[in-house]
């Protein structure tokens, strides 16, 4: 793992560039078959609020050594990866042979490093970087969102569900002799065999990781009666090994931030690591490094911001960056305060549970903290409108983890595939045949114009 430099300059550049981007989202899908909207037909999403809202900051209670580790880990998160690590400005080692992007921070970019998809999609430029001969798939557009592709079925008709990387390293100056090709995404789309996901925001995930299963179950069960009256049920995605609650990813498919980091490094950038040590491409002509390409540093290091970070693997650095990354700070207004009451009245809190509490931790920032993610971290059936036909553990096609709402105020793209940039469209898309949210969306549709405006103001305040 190479020595990292220019920490403050690099991170500041990433923060300022992603915050300044203009937003122009993807086309809106047709509305699902919701109960008729008789009162709030003029409901307008006020749009993402300006400023950083403290997004991207570490917990303020970190001690000096912890802050230094966080800052160094954030630089690792922003590092650009190449095949060899020898290209200027691309110091990370192990890109490919198949990949979706060459940097964690490139996809988790808005409104700050650790967020979600920026307005301008960086995947377009990386497709042909350093001589690569990739064709940009039709579903990857310059105006976003960042997407990954999963195939629903294998060629023999059996279930697939795995990520099929968009790009290959063939043609790059640091991949001589590699001749592999991209998947045929045009054919996959024509056969209705491809589904998409966008990056999940990473803010506050250390709190989520440190929340005991018992606390999650208690919060889930606390409103059982009102949930039942609304037709809301839900269940957790459980580890098949120990039965504990999984909580990270769109379908809550990952247990811990370390597993989340190692898998993403291997799947999204193609970098083998100590958690996922095997290449995902068998062609030996496209394998240029010994593995794992990311591992623990054992040799001496030069003077550095954090010796602990310098000796840790990239995957461990990514983990610590996420673990110490604080949630965004909401912006409170009178309209937002009224809107939270509307939010609760129509039943949104049935799934988007406001409050959770962590367990004991050696880190005071995570120790027995009450926080407000607006999520129960459980799976809920969102109906046929949002059914991606892909199963991950206990999560079937229409099952999705309740997305935490903190940071929603600055988000540009909504739903698991980023199909809309309009918050009202995202809300109403929760309703379709079989959805647990049908009654709640029906009540949303009956709100007065003022109540709707207040509710949207609340969501955009988070």
Secondary structure, 3 states (H helix, E strand, C coil): CCCCCCHHHHHHHHHHHHHHCCCCCCCCCCCCCCCCCCCCCCCCCCCCCCCCCCCCCECCCCCHHHHHHHHHHHHHHHCCEECCCCECCECEECCCCEECCCCHHHHCCECCCCCECCCCCCHHHHCCHHHCCCCCCCCCCCCCCCCEEEECECCCCCECCCECCCEECCCCCCCCCCCCCCCCHHHHHHCCCEEEECCCCCCCHHHHHCCCHHHHHHHHHCCHHHHHHCCCCCECCECCCCCCECCECCCCCECCHHHHHHHHHHHHCCCCECCCCCCCCCCHHHCCCCCCCECCCCCCCCCCCCHHHHHCCHHHHHHHHHHCECCCCCCCCHHHHHHHHHHHHHCHHHCCCCCEECCCCCCCCCCCCEECCCCCCCEEECCHHHCCCCCECCECCCEEECCCCCCHHHCCCECCCCCECCHHHHHHCCCCCCCCCHHHHHHHHCCCHHHHHHHHHHHHHC
